[in-house]
Amino acid sequence: MYFLLRWLINAISIFIVAHIVKGIEVSSTLTAFVIALVLGIINAFVRPLIIFITLPINILTLGILTLFINGTL
């Protein structure tokens, strides 16, 4: 249930951003849901792996690297 709610919120936010920002274009609601699903999968599986791999550098920078990782993903 929590996953579906987050997925819906992400899809709505992608739709809103597409209407506000000129360079981003979403052709249909299905596209917004697919983009939200892909972003959710990336954040669920790839982000923890990258955080774990960069842990020593993250400790040295006192967590600042996490901001760059979040921005990249």
Secondary structure, DSSP 8 states (H G I E B T S, - for coil): -HHHHHHHHHHHHHHHHHHHSTT-----HHHHHHHHHHHHHIIIIIHHHHHHHTHHHHHHTTTHHHHHHHHH-
